[in-house]
Amino acid sequence: MRASLSILLAAFLVSCANPQHTASVTTGGNAQRGKAAIARYGCGSCHQIPGISGAVGLAGPPLSGIASRFYVAGVMPNTPENMIRWIEHPKEVDEKTLMPDLGVTPEDATDIAGYLYTLK
């Protein structure tokens, strides 16, 4: 019993030390693929996004610390499902948003969420 508790604690500490692993487990996405998808979809033209080259946009909010925020888009609790939904279909969530529907695929949205959840 004591050994299994130690193993569980060690696994928890490793996941805390590795935000990409934690984000992957939380969202089911791949943070590295998400980072590439963010660049491909041009998210940085509207947002400042840590770790993304050229992501210095000012039209949307900066995404630093997005994983620690309580709400996605100011209207939904910050859960992986809601984050993915927002990335895929922002106008369905909030018809007045300036964020365009870029045709993000479900897989890319999951991976993008995986990256964004590394931004604590």
Secondary structure by P-SEA (a helix, b strand, c coil): caaaaaaaaaaaaaaaacaaaaaaaaccccaaaaaaaaaaaccccccccccccccccccccccccccccccccccccccaaaaaaaaacccccccccccccccccaaaaaaaaaaaaacc
